Amino acid sequence: MKALIIVDIQNDFLPGGALAVSRGDEVIPVANQVAAKLDLVVATQDWHPLHHQSFAAEHRGKKVGELITLHGLPQVLWPVHCVQGTNGAAFARRLDTTKIAKIFPKGTDVRIDSYSGFFDNGHRQSTGLGEDLRARGVQEVYVLGLATDYCVKFTALDALQLGFRTRLVVDGCRAVNLAPDDDARAIDAMKAAGVEIVESADV
């Protein structure tokens, strides 16, 4: 069985949002098109407590984009985004959520970030996504959403590590690009690990 994992297509990651991904809105029609082709669709949702420690605002003298060590893990500091219950954390209005069978919140522990839809950044806790897909008999996954160089990349890599045949729908992704070409490096890393790179037309 094949499934689509829609990663974090939320208002705060769209143009005008608190952590806007350039041209992030362009992934929405691609997600809708791919979702219509597959029997199972699940979604991840960044869902942070108000004072999440990945927010630069929680660290005196630190700025967005700085790298710190947080509880033993490297952590990029982000603007306040996707706070639980806010409009910024809501799915994009134009995203067709009627096909989504289940939503997996992530980043809910104030002490640790969670880029991957499967685990927190330390692989200390599971979101339940992998277990749910296995229970449904899923063997292959397509991954798309925001952002290529963070949450999409780590979701795809964890899917692969868990034994799912994993395909990145590359035209359904956009990147943060804190550094130029972070998107290309992320795609190269996924490809090198064994993730297949496809276009939505190939689904």
C-alpha positions in Angstrom: 0.0 0.0 0.0 1.1 3.5 -0.8 0.6 6.7 1.3 1.2 10.4 0.9 2.8 12.2 3.8 2.0 16.0 3.7 4.6 17.8 5.7 3.7 21.0 7.6 1.7 22.9 5.0 0.7 25.5 7.6 0.0 29.2 7.5 3.2 30.3 9.3 5.3 28.6 6.6 3.5 30.4 3.7 4.3 33.8 2.4 3.4 36.4 5.0 3.7 33.8 7.8 6.1 34.0 10.8 8.6 31.6 9.2 7.7 32.1 5.6 9.2 29.8 3.0 9.7 31.6 -0.3 7.0 30.4 -2.8 5.7 28.0 -0.2 2.2 28.5 -1.4 3.1 26.8 -4.7 3.2 23.4 -3.0 -0.6 23.5 -2.1 -2.0 22.6 -5.6 0.7 19.9 -6.0 -0.3 18.4 -2.6 -4.0 18.4 -3.6 -3.3 16.8 -6.9 -1.1 14.0 -5.4 -3.6 13.4 -2.5 -6.3 12.8 -5.1 -4.3 9.9 -6.6 -3.6 7.9 -3.4 -5.8 5.9 -1.1 -4.1 7.0 2.1 -3.0 10.6 3.0 -1.6 11.6 6.4 -0.2 14.9 7.5 2.3 16.3 10.0 1.6 19.5 11.8 4.2 21.6 13.6 2.5 22.2 17.0 4.7 24.1 19.4 4.0 25.2 23.0 4.2 29.0 23.3 7.6 29.1 24.9 9.3 26.4 22.8 13.0 26.4 23.3 13.7 26.4 19.6 12.4 30.0 19.5 15.1 32.6 19.4 12.9 34.8 21.7 13.5 32.3 24.5 17.3 32.9 24.5 18.5 36.3 25.6 20.9 37.9 23.1 20.4 35.2 20.5 19.0 35.8 17.0 17.0 33.9 14.5 19.2 31.6 12.4 21.9 31.2 15.1 22.9 27.6 15.9 23.1 26.6 19.6 23.3 23.4 21.5 20.0 22.6 23.2 19.9 19.6 25.6 22.8 18.0 23.8 21.5 18.5 20.3 22.4 21.2 17.7 19.4 23.6 17.3 18.8 26.3 14.8 16.9 29.2 16.5 13.7 30.1 14.8 11.1 32.9 15.0 8.0 32.1 17.1 5.9 30.0 14.8 3.2 27.3 14.7 2.1 27.9 18.3 -0.6 25.5 19.3 -4.1 26.8 18.6 -3.0 29.8 16.6 -3.9 30.6 13.0 -0.3 30.3 12.1 -0.3 26.6 13.1 -3.5 25.9 11.1 -3.3 24.2 7.7 -3.3 26.4 4.7 -6.8 27.3 3.7 -6.5 26.0 0.2 -5.1 22.7 1.2 -7.7 20.0 0.7 -7.8 18.3 4.2 -10.8 16.1 3.4 -8.4 13.3 2.2 -6.3 13.4 5.4 -6.9 10.3 7.4 -4.8 11.3 10.4 -2.8 14.3 11.6 0.5 13.8 13.5 1.5 16.8 15.7 5.2 17.3 16.2 7.4 19.7 18.2 5.0 19.4 21.1 7.8 19.0 23.8 9.0 22.4 24.8 12.6 21.1 25.3 13.2 19.5 21.9 12.4 20.3 18.3 11.0 17.8 15.8 11.8 18.3 12.2 10.8 14.7 11.2 7.2 13.7 11.1 8.3 10.4 12.7 10.5 11.4 15.7 11.9 14.3 17.6 15.4 15.5 16.7 17.0 13.2 19.2 15.0 10.2 18.1 13.9 10.0 21.8 10.1 9.9 21.2 8.0 8.7 18.3 5.1 10.7 17.0 3.2 7.5 16.2 3.4 8.0 12.4 5.6 5.0 11.6 3.5 2.7 13.8 0.3 4.0 12.2 1.6 3.4 8.6 2.7 -0.1 9.5 -0.7 -0.9 11.1 -2.4 0.2 7.8 -0.1 -2.1 5.7 1.8 0.8 4.1 5.0 -0.2 2.3 5.7 2.9 0.1 5.4 6.6 0.9 5.5 9.8 -1.0 6.7 12.9 0.9 6.1 16.6 0.0 5.5 19.9 1.8 7.6 22.4 3.8 10.4 22.8 4.0 12.7 20.8 1.7 15.9 21.4 3.8 14.4 20.7 7.2 11.1 18.9 8.0 10.7 17.3 4.5 14.3 16.0 4.5 14.2 14.5 7.9 10.8 13.0 7.4 11.9 11.3 4.2 15.2 10.1 5.7 13.4 8.6 8.7 10.8 6.9 6.5 13.6 5.3 4.6 15.4 4.2 7.8 12.1 2.6 9.0 12.0 0.5 5.9 9.5 2.3 3.7 10.2 2.8 0.1 10.4 6.5 0.0 9.9 9.0 -2.8 10.3 12.8 -2.6 7.8 14.7 -4.8 10.2 17.4 -5.6 7.8 19.8 -7.3 5.7 19.7 -4.1 8.5 21.1 -1.9 10.1 24.4 -1.2 13.0 25.3 1.1 13.9 27.7 3.8 17.4 28.2 2.4 19.1 29.9 5.4 22.2 29.4 3.3 22.1 29.5 -0.5 21.5 26.1 -2.1 20.4 24.4 1.1 17.6 22.9 -1.0 20.0 21.3 -3.5 22.1 19.9 -0.7 19.1 18.5 1.0 17.9 16.8 -2.1 21.4 15.4 -2.7 21.5 14.0 0.8 18.1 12.3 0.4 19.1 10.9 -3.0 22.4 9.6 -1.6 20.5 7.8 1.2 18.2 6.1 -1.2 15.2 8.4 -1.5 13.8 8.4 -5.0 13.2 11.8 -6.5 10.0 12.1 -8.5 7.7 14.7 -10.0 4.0 14.9 -9.1 3.2 13.8 -12.7 5.0 10.5 -11.9 2.7 9.6 -9.0 
